[in-house]
Structures are given as structure tokens and as C-alpha cells.
Amino acid sequence: MEIGKLNHRITILQHRTVNDEIGNHITKWEETFSLWASVTTKSVTETTDAGVTKEVQKLEFLIRQSPASININSTAFRILFRGNIYDITGITPFYAHNSYMKIEGETRKAGNFDDIN
């Protein structure tokens, strides 16, 4: 694997519980770290539900393994890429090169209402 193919910057978001200014516990997504990745489109589908068009985009991110990236899981982490947030749906080792791993993610975008009368 050529490192030059890791040409997209992605940001890893982590779900955390913090205290606000009056001591209440609130949950939020915080930027944890960013890294370089190779990004591949796996599929893009579009459906209409109750007059709203929804797009589901699935991407595959190939990243280098590091002490920080080894801890990524699908329940507490998300990926921010080009202004869209991708839920992690799967993490698999990339066996062709042991120092890399593949992360699958998907995002759902809701469009405008259809103009059907």
C-alpha cells in the first residue's frame, strides 16, 4: 500500500458525557483526532418515504493503524468527512497490509418534499 493514496483528511468524533456550567450531565460528540485515509464509495441509494426523498451513502475508509485508531469502535465513534457525519457500521483489519484497517460508514441525508400533488 502506498501512503500517497491516503489523500483525504477525516476527523474521528467520540461520544462523551460532560458536565455543563451548572453540573448537569450532557452527552455530545467531540473531535478526538484526525488522520489521513483513502476513501471509496461503496454504494449510494435513494428512497422516498412519506414524500421525503432520503439518500443513504456508504463509504469505506482505509486508514493506518495507530495506538489511537486501534480503539475505534462502532458504538462510541463517528467519522466527519467533507462536512458529513458517517456512522461506523463495520471495522475490519486489512490483511493484505497489517498496518492498515478498513472502516465502513454510512450517512443518511433527507431531501426536500417531493412536488407530487
RADAGI-V335372 format. One line per field, one symbol per residue. psi: psi as a letter, one per 40 degrees, with the letter a starting at -180 (. if undefined). A space follows every 10 residues. Layout:
psi = ???
This chain:
psi = hhdeegehhi hhhhhihiha eeeihiiihi hdiiiiihhh hdihihihhf ehhhhhhhih hhihhidddd ehiedeiihh hfeihhhhei hiigddheei ihhhiiihhh aiiifh.
